[in-house]
Amino acid sequence: MSTPERIVSISELLGEDTSPEHTRQPVTTPFSPSIHTPGQAALSVFVSAENPEAEETSTEEEPSSEESPKDTRSLEQIFQDVLNQEPTFPELVGITEPRLWTEPLRPLTPETSLGFDVVRWCVQEAGWMPMPYQAWLYVHALELLPNGFLRFSYILLLVSRQNGKTEWASYLIAYFIAHGRKAVLGTSATLETALESWEDCVAVLESLEDIFGSVHVVKGAGRVCATTQKQGAKYKIASANRKGGRGKKRIDILVEDELREHETFEAHAAADSTTTAVPDSITLLLSNAGDVRSVVLNHFRNLAIAGTDPHVGHFEWSADAEAPGFEISDRQQWRQADPALGFTITEDSLASKMTGPPQIFKTENLCIGVPMLKALVQPSFWASCLDPGTLDPYRRALAVCVALSPDLSHISLVAAAVLPDDRVRVETVRVWDSTTTFRSEIKALLTRINPRVFGWLKQMPAGPNPLSQELAKLPRSTPLTAANTAEAVTTLAELIGAARIAHNGDELLQHQICAAPPKPQDAVTGVPQDGTLAVAGAVWLARGLPKAPMLWMVTENGVMVGSDKVE
């Protein structure tokens, strides 16, 4: 057994070249699985557990002309070939290592990561060459604990669209089925998405008939299932609701694709419980970035970043939106968010996607989370309505509206009045974080403001307004029906888009309005929208008021003038 001239760690082997030419340099130095144990004899190659003598010169007979040649490359050579494969489009090549990831507990070797054998299997037995980042991900995501179990029960893979995450998952599932896993369940926010991922994996299984035999496919009549002939393994998909995973037997592998589309925990919770009785189960959470409504994705990402759950592995290829001078056109950021650049994605094809809305390019192609993908208004539109001022001169034309957050933890009262130029000025009057305090203060506050109309929403996004009876008894009370509220929200969006709103730059209103969904019923639990709805209601009521009566006064010169302002 030869000793390498220089020992390199696995992190160096799988590291990313940072040369200004943005090209990957060949890896030619031998490496050792025992590099992190000083004094221990180093191996010059990685060897498969099934073939510990692979480093010796092969003495097997040449295969007959009727058989496919057997791939006898060592694990070292396989990894060199994977990492040094020439990109198809070398002008701009993606970065292998993710921007954010859960670091390993110990050095990663064939003894401490199942990923090495997965890569070997993919290349030697499945005949598929993963991209460099996919091989890196196998090694780091499939880290083993000292007891031999997988370190991560949940693997959160975040990467821009069309970078091969479903392909990565398909071959991983195929590997597990080939090595004894019997039950796979796929789910997503829609059955259509789950079906697409299922079909990709079935195509892989069908292409490897020598490993899996024929694949029996059932699709229709409310059932979707693929069963491999040799292993008897089943891959099913479940409906995307709270009943989706219920009633299913023990699941070895759970696949949740397009995780950003899960706006509640119902589907995830139902499917997740199917893995409870399998000690070494694994859940693949696959997605690009989402928005504030992506509650399941955000939950797992926050857990991983905080390091509070050791079962979650987080691997994220994304652009850094907080980098100094960040621009969505920055090619270096593209490299970090799109590791398939140069292999399956070209610089030109990515550049062509910049013609759409910036928030779409950020989530789809840079894997950057945004406040709201389908927002009520664009932040730039709201910013264009900034016009510091006061409603004091228009006290005789005030309309006010109160709205509550779905969990009643936040209440906003907003005032509005139509200006002489037909714009509508809005201003937050008061906010409360307690219904008790709100009840004790609202009547006196309305008396002091003395608006021409006091509005409130009969229907909240989460259901009927629980304070309806009390609000109806207040002076000049005017309830807004669900239809009124929908019309008010639509009107507000139109007015903001046309710069017909004036505001003072209130940070709370800016945060809520720029994160508000187009429809009130699409509001997410935990995301306050009381400010947005109060603004919409106040504006709608103010625009519906008859013009305030004129106040006549005599000037020093004896001229009588009229004004609808209160000085």
PEHUBEL-V853250 format. One line per field, one symbol per residue. psi: psi as a letter, one per 40 degrees, with the letter a starting at -180 (. if undefined). burial: 1 if it has 24 or more other ideal C-beta (glycine too) atoms within 12 Angstrom, else 0. A space follows every 10 residues. Layout:
psi=???
burial=???
//
This chain:
psi=hihidhhiid dddeihhfie efihiihehi iiefdegiei hiieiiiide gefdeihhei ihiieeihhh heiidddddd dddehhidge dhhihdhidh ihiidihhie dehedddddd dddddefhhi iddddddddd dfiiideeih dhdhhhhhii ifefdddddd ddddddddfe hdhhhiiadi dddddddddd ddddddefdd deaihhhhhi fehhihhhdd dfihhiiiig aeedeieiah hdhhhhifdd eheieddddd ddeeedehdf ihhhhhiaia adegdddddd dddddefehe ehhhhhhiig eeihfhieeh ddddddegee hddehidddd ddeeeaiddd ddddeefhii dhdgidiidd dddeehghai edefdefhhi iiiiideeeh hhhiiiihid eeihhihhdi iiehddddde dddddddddf idihiihdhi deaiheeddd ddeihfhhih iddddddddd dddddddefe ihiefhdddd dddeeiidhd eeihhehhed dddddddddd ddeeiihiii hhihideehh iiieih.
burial=0000001101 1011010000 0101001001 1111110000 0111111100 0001000000 0000000000 1111111111 1111101000 0111111111 1101001111 1111111111 1111110111 1111111111 1111000001 1111111111 1111111111 1111111110 1111111110 1011111111 1111110100 1100101000 0001111100 1011111111 0001100100 1111111111 1110111111 1111100101 1111111111 1111111111 1011000000 1111111111 1000000100 1111111111 1111111001 0010000111 1111111111 1111111110 1100100000 1001111111 1111110101 1111111110 0011111111 1100100100 0100110010 1111111111 1100101000 1001011111 0001110110 1110110001 1110010111 1111111111 0111001111 1111111111 1111100100 0000000000 0001000
//
